[in-house]
Amino acid sequence: MTDAEDRKPQSDEARSAFRPPARAAVASSVDGESSTTSEFALPQGLVVPRTGGESPETTSEFAVPDGLDVSSHAAESEGSAFSTPSLYSSSGAPAAFTPPNGIPLVSLTKDAPWQDRMRTMLRMPVTERPALEPVQKAEEEGPAVPRVLDLTLRIGELLLAGGEGAEDVEAAMFAVCRSYGLDRCEPTVTFTLLSISYQPSLVDDPVTAARTVRRRGTDYTRLAAVFRLVDDLSDPENHLSLEESYRRLAEIRRNRHPYPGWALTAAAGLLAGAASVLVGGDLIVFVAAALGAMLGDRLAWLCAGRGLPEFYQFTVAAMPPAALGVALTVAHVEVNASAVITGGLFALLPGRALVAGVQDGLTGFYITASARLLEVMYFFVGIVAGVLLVLYFGVKVGAQLDPDVALSVSERPVLQIVASMLLSLTFAVLLQQERSTVLWVTLNGGVAWTVYGAMHYVGDLSPVASTAAAAGLVGLFGQLLSRYRFASALPFTTAAIGPLLPGSATYFGLLSIAQNNVDKGLVSLAKAVSLAMAIAIGVNLGSEISRLFLRLPGGSAEGRRAAKRTRGF
């Protein structure tokens, strides 16, 4: 028997559907042994050419045709599936390997902001990302992977705790890893958990690290410092070692806030006073709203020092402005008490968390978006509880609060523009922004209110559409300023949307509910929610428009991909 026949299964294992039936004629082979017949057997009389020797050669569609010269290529030995083919030449290799359906070649240059470069690669699968450039920051023995991952997580923790969006946090973490040569890494960001996984190759075990965000704080100066650190790490001309990066990160953590506590309290009062002017208040209303907001801020600090959750802090902070407005009404002082209460609410509405939550939802981070929006709902419920409690007792003691009084807002364009700019300036101070960004965000807030007033009061458009358009310009200008300064867009957008927050709609809805007019109150609260969503979507849309038309230098517009989390085109 031949070697091929020795490898065939014997006895019962050799039975198959092609076994000849009993008493069937069996043809004899050349060497005299019997063989089974099937539809694949050669017909009798067909002459098959032989290449040499005594054994016949079968033919198939994979056989080399006669006359084809293959002697120039030596037979390859069996190797690994991951080894480079012997016929492959690096000099003649294509520019990029793409799947059959085609993937646009992305050209990423160091002239583009690192946020755009990292965001573009994060939206691509691992196998389609551009190859990593030669690492310039690795020490002689190479970077320590656990320490690089730890540095990445600490930077991501500061960004997430400062209110940065989930996608921007992932982009920053990815930039830090790539700056130290770890290109096969996958960062994951949720509301309270950061994790990152690095796999050196397809055959090596991955290394995974995680970190939990316990405390959150609003300090945009620290946020800007972290962005500068990531920018320096991503710059190939800088050579920051791992120890130097840790030292700078420790300095950022130790830095004190740029504004003292008394300045924050004064800023909260001025913010409430400016907001009261926007809804028709005068000088007395300005002073009353400022006093109520400062008293609420101090009470909230007292509750925070006693360890009470933020829900109760917002509840306590909302009560003094409402109580002051009710007291002025009971005392029959000729002031617009509704404007006093509305101004106090402006300093408490969580616009920053709302914008971040909607942005995470629009970019595909649904778990983080749900958590942020749930946090906004708890804060809003706390404000509602505090104001409703005061309004309920005010109605019981005979306070004549009319929900329709502040609906006839007097049109004072110059005074309202100045008030909106003051509101944005004080909001920037509350967010602990750098002094160099306060002027820009103040101008951005003035532009936002000018656009809103021109569309709503002059053009007689709906407040929701006017708010969305004004917020879109805020997001557009904020993104342009962040590109110019290679920084985060939050310091240029969050404070500028302050004049657009739905403080009056929120107050009137709560007042109607306190007066047992539930249907009218729910309609007003629904309007407040619509305005809040218009602000968040407008800011995100403005940012996306700026990225859409300001493409990466050296790249193509087709190279930028949208985030695909569930389905997409």
Helices and strands as residue ranges (DSSP letters): H 3-6, G 11-14, H 114-122, G 126-128, H 145-161, H 166-179, E 185-189, E 193-198, E 207-212, H 220-234, H 242-254, H 261-278, H 283-305, H 310-330, H 337-346, H 351-362, H 366-396, H 413-430, H 435-453, I 454-458, H 463-485, H 490-493, G 495-500, H 503-514, H 518-549, G 557-559
